């Protein structure tokens, strides 16, 4: 995989609003994901707008070039659909002191 995305990383996806639902939620289209998703509507969002959603990576499939992201529910998208990502924080010191 060209990008070094790991489990726990935060990724950002750009989605397109395709419909405003009666409940005040928005139906959005996620690139490379074949199903529409519903999200809570931010102020001023309308049909055709591009929104950014951020989620945590829960699974990485290197062979297929796809990652699963938690955006409320789990969504599996191509790596190319990811705009940007932030590496997960890793501990550099052990949790406990090492005894001699």
C-alpha positions as CSV (number, residue, x, y, z in Angstrom):
1,X,0.0,0.0,0.0
2,X,1.4,3.4,-1.0
3,X,0.1,5.1,2.2
4,X,1.1,3.8,5.6
5,X,-2.3,3.9,7.3
6,X,-2.6,1.7,10.4
7,X,-5.4,0.7,12.8
8,X,-6.2,3.6,15.2
9,X,-5.2,6.4,12.8
10,X,-7.7,9.2,12.2
11,X,-8.7,9.7,8.6
12,X,-10.6,12.4,6.8
13,X,-13.1,11.7,4.0
14,X,-14.9,14.2,1.8
15,X,-18.6,13.3,1.3
16,X,-21.2,14.9,-0.9
17,X,-24.7,15.7,0.3
18,X,-27.3,14.1,-1.9
19,X,-30.5,14.7,-0.1
20,X,-31.9,16.4,3.0
21,X,-34.2,14.1,5.0
22,X,-37.4,15.1,6.7
23,X,-35.9,14.3,10.1
24,X,-33.3,17.0,9.6
25,X,-30.5,14.6,8.8
26,X,-28.5,14.5,5.5
27,X,-28.0,11.6,3.2
28,X,-24.5,11.6,1.9
29,X,-22.5,9.8,-0.8
30,X,-19.1,8.5,0.3
31,X,-16.5,7.9,-2.5
32,X,-15.9,4.2,-3.3
33,X,-18.7,3.2,-0.8
34,X,-21.7,1.8,-2.6
35,X,-24.4,2.8,-0.1
36,X,-25.7,6.2,1.0
37,X,-25.2,7.1,4.6
38,X,-27.2,9.4,6.9
39,X,-25.5,11.9,9.2
40,X,-26.6,14.8,11.4
41,X,-26.9,18.0,9.4
42,X,-24.4,20.7,10.2
43,X,-25.8,24.3,10.0
44,X,-26.2,25.7,6.5
45,X,-25.5,22.4,4.7
46,X,-27.5,21.9,1.5
47,X,-27.7,19.4,-1.4
48,X,-24.5,19.4,-3.4
49,X,-22.2,20.6,-0.6
50,X,-19.0,18.8,0.2
51,X,-18.5,17.9,3.8
52,X,-15.5,16.4,5.7
53,X,-16.0,13.5,8.0
54,X,-13.3,12.2,10.4
55,X,-13.2,8.7,11.7
56,X,-10.9,6.1,13.2
57,X,-9.4,3.2,11.2
58,X,-10.5,-0.2,12.5
59,X,-9.3,-2.5,9.8
60,X,-6.7,-2.3,7.0
61,X,-6.7,-4.6,3.9
62,X,-3.4,-4.1,2.2
63,X,-4.1,-6.6,-0.6
64,X,-7.3,-4.9,-1.7
65,X,-6.2,-1.4,-0.8
66,X,-9.2,-0.7,1.4
67,X,-9.7,0.5,5.0
68,X,-12.6,0.3,7.3
69,X,-13.4,3.5,9.2
70,X,-15.7,4.2,12.1
71,X,-18.0,7.1,11.1
72,X,-20.8,6.3,13.5
73,X,-21.1,3.0,11.7
74,X,-18.4,1.1,10.0
75,X,-17.6,2.1,6.4
76,X,-15.1,0.4,4.1
77,X,-13.5,2.6,1.4
78,X,-10.6,2.6,-1.0
79,X,-7.4,4.2,0.3
80,X,-7.6,6.7,-2.6
81,X,-10.8,8.1,-1.1
82,X,-8.9,9.3,2.0
83,X,-8.0,13.0,1.9
84,X,-5.7,13.0,4.9
85,X,-4.8,11.1,8.0
86,X,-3.1,11.5,11.4
87,X,-1.1,8.8,12.9
88,X,-2.3,7.3,16.1
89,X,-0.4,8.3,19.3
90,X,2.0,5.6,20.4
91,X,3.6,5.2,23.8
92,X,7.4,5.7,23.9
93,X,8.0,4.7,27.5
94,X,6.8,1.5,29.2
95,X,3.7,1.8,31.4
96,X,5.7,0.5,34.5
97,X,9.3,0.9,35.5
98,X,11.4,-2.1,34.5
99,X,12.8,-3.9,37.6
100,X,16.5,-4.8,37.6
